[in-house]
Amino acid sequence: MKFKLYEAEPHTLIIYTDGGARGNPGPAAVGAVIQDASGKMLKEYSHYLGERTNNEAEYEAVILALKKAKQLFGKGKTKEMAVHFRVDSELIARQLMGRYKVEEERLAQLFMKVWNLKMDFGSVDFESIPREKNRAADRLVNRELDRQETKLF
């Protein structure tokens, strides 16, 4: 007789995201690094956004990461997942954890996108980390911005 093994805890993802704009607003990009609970890198993503503020780019990075995680694992599996975001924007982390109000209209729209995407996961939380602990996501943002700059010249 074979026994099916079940994990006691839901599958856990650690996601590092960063968004940045050169100028505020200015050309902006996002980066996301998805890891398993042990810290093994599963996927990394980056995307050029066009003209955005830094805060808009930070939100867009979280949105990209949630969409990519859902694509990567499928809606059925994500319902059982715990997702721990690590972001270097204290404002964004506190807004997404409900500690700060979102007063700017453009950010409120992005907040709602994140809120709706979170519904596809078992749990989602956010932690503000120092910029130096977010180097991988930051590198992706800068790589994307550098690529866009070289396209212009």
N, C-alpha and C positions, 0 to 999 in steps of 0.2 A: 504494500500500500504506500503510495506517495503522499507526502504532506506538502501543502503549500505554505511557504513562509511569508509572513506579513511583517512589515516593519512596524515597530511600536509607535514611531513618530512618522508624520508625513515626510515625503521627500523634501529636502531643503535646498534652496538655491541662495547663493550670495551674489548680488549683482552690484557692481560698481558702475556708476554713471557720472558723466560730466557733460556739461554744455558750456560753450563759450562763444563770445562774439568779439571780434576785433573792432573796437569802437563800441559804443553803447547807445543806440543800436549800431549794428554793423554786420558784415559778413559773419555768419554763425554756423556752427557745426555741433554735432553730438557724438559721444562715444559711449559704448556700453560693453562691459566685460561680465560674462555669465560664468559663475563657478559652481561646483557642487559643494556640499558641506565641508569636505576635506580641503577645499581650496584649489582643487584641480580645475584648470580653465577648460570650459566646455566650448564656448564660442565668444567671439568678439565682433562688434558691429560699429560702424561709423556711418554718418550721413551728413551731407551738406544741406543746410536749411535755407540759405539766402539771408535776407536782412531780418535780424531779430535782436532783442536785448539779451543780456546775459541770463536774466531770470527766465525769460521765455525759453532760451536754449536749455537751461537746466530742466525745466518741465518736459520739454520735447525729448530729452534724453531718457527720462523715466518712461514716457509713452512708448518710445521705440523699444526699450528693453522689455516692457510688458508684452508688447505685440510679438516680439521675436521669441520670447520664452513660450508664449502660447503656441506659436507656429512650431517651435522646436519639440514640444512635448505633447501637444494636442489638448483640447479642452477637457477631456476626461481626466487626464493625469494632473493637469494644473489645479483642478478642484481639490486635490489632496496635497498640494504643495504649500510649503511655508517659504515665502520669499523675503529675504532681508536685504534691503537696499542700503548701500553705503554711498553717500553723496557728500561733496565738499561745500555745499551751500547750506548753511544753517537755516536761512530763511525758508528755503524749499522744504527741507526736512521737517521743520516745525509746522509749516502750513499743512503738509501732507499728513502729519500726525495729529492735526486738529488743535495744536497749541497756539498758533497764530491765525488771525483772520486773514482771508484773502480779499484785499480791498480793491486792487487794480483789476479792471474788467477783463483785460486780455489774459491775465494770469488766472482769473476765476474760470474762464472758459477751458483753459488747459488743466486746471485743477479738476474740473468735472470730467474731462476725458480720462484722467488718471483714475478718478473715483470709479467710473464705469468699468474700466479695464480691470481694476482690482477685484471686481465681483467674480471674475473667472478663476480666482486663486483661493486656496484654503485660507491663507493669511498673508498679509503684506505689511511690513513695517519699514521704517526709515530711520537711519542714523546719520548724523552729521559727523564727518571725519575730517582730520586735517588734510590739506591739499597734498602733502607729501605722501600720504597713504593712498592717494587716488591717482598715482602716476600712470597706470596703464590706461585708464579711461581718458585722462588728460592727453596722453600721447596720441590717442586715436583722434581726438578733437583737433589737435594741432596738425596732424598728418592730413586730415581732410581739408582744413583751411589752407595749408600749404599747397595742396593739389589744386585747389580752386584758384589760388593766386597765380600759379604757373600757367593755368589755362588762359588767364587774362592777358598774359604777356607773351 
